[in-house]
Amino acid sequence: MTSKPHLPLVSLLLSGSVLISGCGLLGDGSDGDGGAPGGNGEEGGDGFAQEGYVGSSGGSVHARVEVAELARLDDRTRVTVELTSLEEEAVDLPRGGNRVRVVDPVNQQVSGSYPDIGSQAEGDAQFEPGVTYELVFYTPPLDGDTEAATVLLPGAIGGFAGIPVVDGEAGDYPTEMPDEAPEEGDTVTLPVDDSAPDPDDGETHDLHSPVGSVIQDRTVEEDRETVQLRADVLFDFDESDISEDAAKVLDEVVQDTRERVDSDDPLITISGHTDGVGDEDYNRALSEERAEAVREVLEAELGADYEYETEGRGSAEPVASEGGEDDAEARAQNRRVEISYAFDAETARESEDDGEFEERIEEIDPADAGGPGPFSTHTDGEAVTTLEGESDGTDWSVDVYPFSRDGAFLVARLETTNVGEDVSGDAGHVNVAAFDPHSGTYYLPVRVEDAENERDQLRAEPWPAAGEADTTQPLYLYLTAPPEDVASLTLVTSDIGRASDVPIEE
């Protein structure tokens, strides 16, 4: 058989979006082999390595991936990656996918690789089994004080945290591929364009750390106030019993309601709302049951001096548009319980001024951010619990591992297995957050400032092949970190359920 040019993965890595993937917990199908990647990992030599699927929704390959170097140059940062195919046969890889990203977790920035320099692809491409391909990527310069950073590659390979930043020198790279076809065990350095970077092509974005509470929003219309409560905090997935965690933080909502309701008009209306997924009759019944659950709490605490009315509105009154790139977040916003009541004009003015319950961005000084997180692999540690549920037409089993800290951020680590049928498209597009039942604080996904999509989140996702049945892949999501004295949190997912008392590893 005649070999095609051996330029495989670089085509995939050097094309497409420079920023954050839009995929969620569970992703697209792929053309790569199925089966669990296993996630073996090691720290070896000057690099850090583990196994997984690398690629995009256009195709992926099962490979051993090592970040061999993260070097500071005069006008750029150099990322050297070595990839060895673990496939049994040569794999054709279409173009398309995300670039390499470098995350500075202390200074809270993310940079994407320059599109026109670094390793270059040419012609058709195959990834030969057992051959190691050395790829070079250039990103905008890191802060001069950065000692270590996290490298994110496209696909289900996870995040490479704790990669030390070294002072590098200019490399001597080939400009053409070797004439001889490589054999198993060979290492091939792909041609590298070492030109000076165009500053207009480099993108470095600040990372924002949002936090919220059980209260999602508060609105005022004439003499009535409506408070939106996050259903994902109050209830387990598809359930109408208020969770034990949420019951602790509803005390604040009860006290706030007592202070604000107009005693001359004591009617309190509680309405439940769902997202647009599923049967509408079922959703309406579920939303009514959830409204009743909140009413029971309010009535037990506020007493008989108030009147109560409940409504179940299903998905009829969304507050966010579903079906777009932010579908998971839109659905999470639509799953809510609203408390509405009359109150006086003075209270209205106070509500407009304080902004107490609005989602806010935590301003974290790099000096207070903590150090970069250590490198870890998919096989490090043990899962603390397993969640099971249905999403996007199939069944999922999700192993939840302890949280870890990486600079200013909290890293949620999951391992997802499709235990149902093959699915494709944007399967399993969900959100993950962390909740502290003691303070009532909701730690939300880290967001990228000035990205094309204002809700772009920082994550390393399992979306090349996760849609295939019996496939297990890792997922790493970056959340706002709680104070150092917080030892555990509740992990909340939008579709698969929640896990209480997930420890934070230091």
C-alpha positions in Angstrom: 0.0 0.0 0.0 1.3 3.4 -0.9 1.5 5.8 2.1 0.0 9.3 1.9 2.1 12.2 3.3 2.4 11.6 7.0 1.0 15.0 8.2 -2.0 13.9 10.2 -2.9 15.5 13.4 -1.4 18.9 12.6 -4.2 19.5 10.0 -6.7 18.9 12.8 -4.9 21.0 15.4 -4.0 24.0 13.2 -7.4 24.7 11.8 -10.5 26.2 13.3 -11.4 28.3 16.3 -8.7 29.7 18.5 -10.8 29.9 21.6 -13.1 27.8 23.7 -15.0 24.8 22.6 -18.8 25.2 22.5 -19.4 21.6 23.5 -20.6 20.5 26.9 -20.4 17.5 29.1 -21.1 14.9 26.4 -20.1 15.5 22.8 -20.3 14.7 19.1 -19.7 11.3 17.5 -16.4 10.8 15.6 -14.7 8.8 13.0 -12.1 7.4 15.4 -12.2 4.0 17.0 -14.6 3.5 19.9 -13.7 2.1 23.3 -12.3 3.7 26.4 -9.0 5.5 25.9 -8.0 4.3 29.3 -6.3 7.6 30.2 -2.9 6.3 31.2 -0.7 9.2 32.2 2.9 9.8 33.2 5.4 12.5 33.9 8.5 11.6 31.9 11.6 13.4 30.8 11.0 17.1 30.3 7.4 16.5 29.4 4.0 15.4 30.8 2.0 12.7 29.0 -1.3 10.9 29.0 -3.6 9.0 26.6 -6.9 10.0 25.1 -8.7 11.1 22.0 -7.4 14.2 20.3 -9.3 16.0 17.6 -12.7 17.6 17.0 -16.2 16.8 15.9 -14.7 16.3 12.4 -12.5 13.4 13.5 -10.3 12.2 16.3 -7.4 9.8 17.0 -6.5 7.7 20.0 -3.0 8.8 21.0 -0.4 9.2 23.6 0.2 12.9 24.0 3.2 14.5 25.7 3.7 18.2 26.3 7.4 18.1 25.9 8.1 21.8 26.5 6.5 25.1 27.3 9.1 27.7 26.6 9.3 31.5 26.9 10.8 33.2 23.9 11.5 36.9 23.3 8.3 37.5 21.3 6.1 34.4 21.9 5.5 31.2 23.9 6.4 27.9 22.3 4.5 24.7 23.0 6.1 21.5 21.8 3.8 18.5 21.7 4.7 14.9 20.8 1.8 12.6 19.7 2.1 8.9 19.1 -0.8 7.1 17.5 -2.3 4.2 19.4 -4.6 3.3 16.5 -4.1 -0.1 14.8 -4.2 1.4 11.3 -3.4 4.7 9.6 -6.1 7.2 10.2 -7.3 9.9 7.7 -8.1 13.1 9.6 -10.2 15.8 8.1 -9.4 19.4 8.8 -11.3 21.3 11.5 -10.9 21.6 15.3 -9.6 23.9 18.0 -6.1 25.1 18.5 -3.8 24.6 21.4 -4.6 26.9 24.3 -2.3 28.0 27.1 -4.0 29.0 30.4 -2.2 31.1 33.0 -4.3 30.2 36.1 -2.6 32.7 38.4 -2.8 35.8 36.1 -6.2 34.4 34.8 -5.6 34.6 31.1 -5.9 32.2 28.1 -4.0 32.4 24.8 -4.7 30.6 21.6 -2.0 29.6 19.1 -1.1 31.8 16.1 -2.8 30.4 13.0 -0.1 31.0 10.4 3.1 30.0 12.1 4.3 26.8 13.9 3.9 23.3 12.5 2.4 23.3 9.0 0.1 20.8 7.2 0.2 20.1 3.5 -1.8 17.9 1.3 -3.7 14.8 2.4 -2.9 13.5 5.8 -2.6 10.2 7.7 -1.6 9.4 11.2 0.5 6.3 11.1 0.3 3.9 14.1 3.3 3.8 16.4 5.0 6.9 14.8 5.6 9.9 17.1 5.0 13.3 15.5 6.5 16.4 17.0 4.4 19.5 16.7 5.3 23.1 17.5 2.7 25.8 18.4 3.3 29.4 19.1 1.1 31.6 21.3 1.3 35.2 22.6 3.9 35.7 25.3 3.1 34.7 28.9 3.5 37.1 31.8 7.1 37.4 32.7 6.4 36.1 36.2 4.5 33.0 35.1 6.3 29.9 36.5 3.9 27.2 35.3 0.7 27.0 33.1 -1.9 24.7 31.8 -2.0 23.4 28.2 -5.4 22.5 26.7 -5.5 20.4 23.5 -8.6 19.8 21.4 -10.4 16.7 22.3 -10.8 14.2 25.1 -7.3 14.4 26.4 -7.9 16.6 29.5 -5.9 19.5 30.7 -2.1 19.4 31.2 -1.8 21.4 34.4 1.4 22.4 36.1 3.6 22.5 33.0 6.8 24.5 34.0 7.7 27.5 31.9 11.3 27.4 30.8 13.5 30.0 29.1 13.8 28.7 25.5 16.1 29.3 22.6 15.3 29.5 18.9 14.8 26.0 17.4 16.3 24.5 14.2 13.3 23.0 12.5 12.9 21.3 9.1 11.0 23.2 6.4 10.0 20.0 4.5 8.9 16.5 5.3 11.5 13.7 5.1 11.6 11.8 1.8 11.4 8.4 3.6 8.1 7.2 5.0 8.4 6.7 8.8 8.2 3.4 10.5 6.8 2.4 13.9 9.0 3.8 16.6 10.3 6.7 14.5 9.9 10.4 15.5 9.0 12.9 12.8 9.3 16.6 13.3 6.8 18.3 11.1 7.9 21.4 9.0 7.8 24.5 11.1 7.2 28.1 10.0 9.3 30.1 12.4 8.4 33.5 11.2 7.8 36.4 13.5 4.2 36.4 14.8 1.7 39.0 13.6 0.5 40.7 16.7 -3.0 41.1 15.1 -3.3 37.3 14.9 -2.5 36.5 18.5 -5.4 36.4 21.0 -5.0 36.6 24.8 -8.2 36.9 26.8 -8.8 37.6 30.4 -10.7 34.9 32.3 -13.6 35.9 34.6 -14.8 34.1 37.7 -18.5 34.5 38.2 -20.4 33.5 41.4 -24.1 33.6 42.2 -26.6 32.3 44.8 -29.8 30.2 44.8 -31.4 33.5 43.6 -30.9 33.7 39.8 -32.5 37.1 39.3 -34.7 39.7 40.8 -37.0 41.9 38.7 -39.4 44.8 39.6 -42.5 45.6 37.6 -44.7 48.4 38.9 -45.5 47.4 42.5 -44.6 43.7 42.3 -41.3 42.0 42.7 -40.4 38.6 41.2 -37.5 36.5 42.5 -36.2 33.7 40.4 -34.7 30.7 42.2 -32.4 28.2 40.4 -34.1 24.9 40.1 -30.8 23.1 39.6 -29.8 24.2 43.1 -33.2 23.5 44.7 -33.9 20.1 43.2 -32.1 17.0 42.0 -32.6 16.3 38.3 -36.2 15.4 37.4 -37.2 15.6 41.1 -39.6 17.8 43.0 -38.3 17.3 46.6 -36.1 20.2 47.8 -32.6 18.8 48.3 -31.1 18.8 51.8 -28.4 21.2 50.6 -30.9 23.7 49.2 -33.1 23.7 52.3 -30.2 25.2 54.3 -30.0 28.3 52.0 -33.7 28.9 51.6 -33.7 30.4 55.1 -32.3 33.6 53.5 -35.0 33.6 50.9 -37.6 33.2 53.6 -36.3 36.1 55.6 -35.9 38.3 52.5 -39.5 37.5 51.5 -40.8 38.3 55.0 -39.1 41.8 54.9 -40.3 42.8 51.5 -43.9 41.6 51.1 -46.5 44.4 51.4 -48.5 43.6 54.5 -51.6 45.2 52.9 -51.4 42.8 50.0 -50.0 39.6 51.4 -50.6 37.3 48.3 -47.5 35.4 47.4 -47.5 33.6 44.0 -45.1 30.7 43.4 -44.7 29.5 39.9 -42.6 26.6 38.6 -40.9 26.6 35.2 -39.0 23.9 33.2 -36.8 23.9 30.1 -38.2 22.9 26.7 -36.9 19.3 26.8 -39.5 16.5 27.1 -43.3 16.2 27.1 -45.1 19.4 28.0 -47.7 17.7 30.1 -45.0 16.1 32.2 -43.1 19.4 32.4 -46.2 21.2 33.6 -46.9 18.6 36.3 -43.2 18.7 37.4 -43.2 22.5 37.6 -46.4 22.5 39.7 -44.9 20.0 42.1 -41.8 22.1 42.4 -43.8 25.2 43.1 -45.7 23.3 45.8 -42.5 22.3 47.4 -41.3 25.9 47.7 -44.7 26.9 48.9 -44.5 24.4 51.7 -41.2 25.9 52.9 -42.5 29.5 52.7 -45.8 28.7 54.5 -44.0 26.7 57.2 -41.6 29.6 57.9 -43.8 32.6 57.2 -47.0 31.3 58.7 -50.7 32.1 58.1 -50.4 35.8 57.8 -49.8 35.4 54.0 -51.8 33.9 51.2 -50.2 31.5 48.8 -51.0 30.6 45.2 -49.0 28.0 43.1 -48.8 27.6 39.4 -47.1 25.1 37.1 -46.2 26.7 33.8 -43.9 24.0 32.3 -41.8 25.5 29.5 -44.4 28.0 28.3 -42.5 31.1 29.7 -38.8 30.8 29.0 -36.4 33.6 30.1 -33.7 32.4 27.7 -33.8 31.2 24.2 -33.0 27.5 23.8 -31.5 25.8 20.8 -28.4 28.0 20.2 -24.8 27.7 21.1 -25.6 28.3 24.7 -28.4 25.8 24.8 -27.3 24.2 28.1 -27.0 27.5 29.9 -30.3 28.7 28.5 -32.1 25.5 29.6 -30.5 25.9 33.1 -31.9 29.5 33.3 -35.3 28.4 32.3 -35.5 25.7 35.0 -36.6 27.9 37.9 -39.1 28.7 40.5 -40.4 32.2 40.8 -41.8 33.9 43.9 -43.8 37.0 43.2 -45.4 39.5 45.6 -46.4 43.1 46.1 -44.2 45.5 48.0 -43.9 49.2 48.7 -42.1 51.9 46.6 -39.3 52.3 49.2 -38.4 48.6 49.0 -38.4 48.9 45.2 -35.8 51.7 45.3 -33.6 49.6 47.7 -33.9 46.6 45.4 -32.7 48.7 42.4 -29.8 50.1 44.4 -28.2 47.1 46.2 -27.9 44.4 43.4 -27.4 42.0 46.3 -28.5 38.9 44.4 -27.2 39.6 40.9 -24.5 37.3 39.5 -21.2 39.0 40.0 -17.6 38.6 38.9 -15.0 37.8 41.6 -12.0 40.0 41.3 -9.0 37.8 42.3 -5.6 39.4 42.8 -2.9 37.2 41.3 -1.1 37.5 44.6 -4.0 35.8 46.3 -4.8 33.3 43.6 -2.7 30.4 44.9 -0.1 28.6 42.9 -0.6 26.6 39.6 -2.1 23.2 40.1 0.1 20.1 39.8 0.1 17.8 36.8 -2.3 14.8 37.1 -3.6 12.2 34.8 -6.9 10.5 34.1 -5.8 7.5 36.2 -4.8 9.5 39.3 -7.2 9.2 42.3 -10.5 7.4 42.7 -14.0 8.6 41.9 -16.0 9.7 44.9 -19.4 8.8 43.4 -21.1 7.9 40.1 -24.1 9.8 38.7 -26.5 8.1 36.2 -29.1 9.7 34.0 -30.5 10.3 30.5 -29.5 13.1 28.2 -29.9 13.7 24.5 -31.4 10.4 23.7 -29.1 8.0 25.5 -28.0 6.9 29.0 -24.9 8.2 30.7 -22.8 7.1 33.7 -20.6 9.9 35.1 -17.8 9.2 37.6 -17.2 12.3 39.8 -13.6 12.8 41.1 -12.4 15.2 43.8 -12.1 18.9 42.8 -8.7 20.3 42.5 -7.3 23.9 42.5 -5.4 25.5 39.7 -4.3 29.0 40.5 -7.5 31.2 40.8 -9.7 28.3 39.6 -11.4 25.2 40.7 -11.2 22.2 38.4 -14.1 19.8 38.2 -13.0 16.4 36.9 -15.5 13.9 35.5 -15.3 10.7 33.5 -18.3 10.1 31.2 -19.4 6.8 29.8 -22.2 6.4 27.2 -24.0 3.3 28.4 -26.8 3.6 25.9 -27.0 4.1 22.2 -24.7 5.8 19.7 -25.6 9.5 19.4 -24.3 12.3 17.3 -24.5 16.1 17.0 -24.3 18.2 20.1 -25.2 15.3 22.4 -25.0 15.9 26.2 -24.6 19.7 26.0 -24.8 20.5 29.7 -23.5 22.8 32.3 -21.6 22.0 35.5 -21.3 24.3 38.6 -20.4 23.9 42.3 -22.6 24.9 45.2 -21.7 25.6 48.8 -24.7 24.8 51.0 -23.2 26.5 54.0 -22.8 30.0 52.4 -25.3 29.6 49.6 -22.7 30.5 47.0 -22.9 29.1 43.5 -19.5 28.8 41.8 -20.1 29.1 38.1 -17.9 28.2 35.0 -15.0 30.5 34.3 -15.8 32.7 31.3 -13.6 34.1 28.5 -13.7 37.9 28.2 -14.3 39.3 24.7 -14.9 35.9 23.2 -17.3 35.7 20.2 -19.8 34.1 22.5 -20.0 36.0 25.8 -20.8 32.7 27.6 -17.7 30.8 26.3 -16.4 28.7 29.2 -13.0 27.3 29.9 -13.0 23.5 29.7 -11.3 20.5 28.2 -14.1 18.4 26.9 -14.8 14.8 25.8 -16.5 15.6 22.5 -14.7 13.8 19.7 -16.0 10.3 20.4 -18.1 10.6 23.5 -21.3 10.0 21.6 -20.3 6.4 20.8 -21.8 3.7 22.9 -19.5 2.1 25.5 -17.0 5.0 25.2 -15.4 6.5 28.3 -13.8 9.8 28.2 -12.5 12.5 30.6 -14.0 16.0 31.2 -12.3 18.9 32.9 -14.2 22.1 33.6 -12.9 25.3 35.2 -15.0 26.9 37.8 -14.7 29.9 40.1 -12.7 28.7 43.2 -14.1 29.1 46.7 -12.1 30.4 49.6 -9.2 28.3 50.8 -11.0 27.2 53.9 -13.8 25.5 51.9 -13.0 21.7 51.9 -15.9 20.3 49.9 -18.7 21.4 47.6 -21.8 20.0 45.9 -21.3 19.3 42.2 -24.4 20.3 40.2 -25.0 19.2 36.6 -27.9 20.4 34.5 -29.0 17.0 33.3 -27.3 14.1 35.1 -27.9 15.1 38.8 -25.8 16.3 41.7 -23.1 14.9 43.9 -22.8 16.2 47.5 -19.7 16.6 49.6 -17.2 16.3 46.8 -13.8 17.0 48.4 -11.4 19.6 47.2 -7.9 18.2 47.0 -5.2 20.6 48.0 
